[in-house]
Structures are given as C-alpha cells and as structure tokens.
C-alpha cells in the first residue's frame, strides 16, 4: 500500500488508512523506530500487559479457583480419562 508524505504545520506526516489502523489497533501514542531503511510503527498499548498483576490480585483475594469446579458430570467423573 502506498501513502503520500504530507505537510502538517512545520512537520511532515502520512495519513494511515482506517483499515490499517483497525487491523493493527493503533491508537493514541505509538512508538517509532528506524528499521531496515524504513520506519516501524509499534503500538505502545499491550492488550494483556497488566494480566500478571490482575492474576496476582485474584490469587491474593482467593478468587483464583476454576469457575466450573464441582460441575463435572458423572461421565466425566467416572469414565473420562484425563
């Protein structure tokens, strides 16, 4: 996909097509890196970046037991081989 470098005030920039933004989930602040003769744009937001803290919080409050505990069928208890 091609794009034009455009003047934006005293700087220059490119318009990123909506479909690319949606596919990559780029929004807000991004990280730019010179890479292999080009510019690499990376999302700063990590979708699951705080999961470790959330799991620790759950464990600390004894909220880390499986939700389906005790819901096994008789077949699962007696005949299913785990």
PLY file of the C-alpha trace (Angstrom):
ply
format ascii 1.0
element vertex 82
property float x
property float y
property float z
element edge 81
property int vertex1
property int vertex2
end_header
0.00 0.00 0.00
1.35 3.43 -0.90
0.92 6.69 1.01
1.95 10.31 0.45
4.15 12.26 2.83
2.22 15.46 3.55
2.96 18.79 5.23
1.44 19.12 8.72
2.36 22.56 10.07
6.15 22.68 10.31
6.37 18.88 10.28
5.58 16.15 7.81
3.46 13.06 8.22
1.42 10.40 6.50
-2.26 9.55 6.63
-2.71 5.96 7.73
-5.77 4.33 6.14
-8.54 3.42 8.58
-8.40 -0.26 7.60
-4.74 -0.45 8.69
-5.45 1.30 11.98
-8.31 -1.10 12.71
-6.30 -4.18 11.77
-3.28 -3.16 13.87
-5.33 -1.49 16.64
-3.02 1.51 16.56
-4.40 4.43 18.52
-3.15 7.33 20.58
0.57 7.26 21.28
2.79 4.95 19.20
6.48 4.12 19.13
8.55 4.92 16.02
11.79 3.12 15.16
14.14 3.38 12.20
14.30 -0.17 10.89
15.87 -1.67 7.79
15.77 1.55 5.77
12.22 2.44 6.82
10.13 3.48 9.78
8.49 0.87 12.00
5.37 1.98 13.89
4.56 -0.01 17.03
1.61 0.12 19.34
2.62 1.12 22.87
-0.55 -0.31 24.41
-0.19 -4.00 25.28
-3.67 -5.58 25.37
-2.76 -8.05 28.12
0.03 -6.00 29.67
-1.44 -5.99 33.19
-2.66 -9.58 33.36
0.15 -10.64 35.70
-0.93 -8.04 38.27
-4.58 -8.99 37.85
-3.84 -12.71 38.39
-1.77 -11.89 41.48
-4.61 -9.76 42.83
-7.06 -12.62 42.22
-4.78 -15.11 43.99
-4.29 -12.74 46.94
-8.07 -12.48 47.38
-8.66 -16.26 46.91
-10.56 -15.55 43.69
-8.46 -17.86 41.51
-10.44 -21.11 41.67
-11.90 -22.51 38.44
-15.47 -21.37 37.84
-16.53 -24.85 36.73
-15.22 -26.60 39.85
-17.83 -29.07 41.01
-19.75 -29.02 37.74
-18.42 -32.28 36.33
-20.91 -34.80 35.02
-20.97 -38.40 36.22
-19.43 -39.42 32.88
-16.53 -37.03 33.41
-16.00 -38.22 36.99
-16.11 -41.97 36.30
-15.39 -42.70 32.65
-13.34 -39.84 31.25
-9.59 -40.38 31.27
-7.68 -37.19 31.94
0 1
1 2
2 3
3 4
4 5
5 6
6 7
7 8
8 9
9 10
10 11
11 12
12 13
13 14
14 15
15 16
16 17
17 18
18 19
19 20
20 21
21 22
22 23
23 24
24 25
25 26
26 27
27 28
28 29
29 30
30 31
31 32
32 33
33 34
34 35
35 36
36 37
37 38
38 39
39 40
40 41
41 42
42 43
43 44
44 45
45 46
46 47
47 48
48 49
49 50
50 51
51 52
52 53
53 54
54 55
55 56
56 57
57 58
58 59
59 60
60 61
61 62
62 63
63 64
64 65
65 66
66 67
67 68
68 69
69 70
70 71
71 72
72 73
73 74
74 75
75 76
76 77
77 78
78 79
79 80
80 81
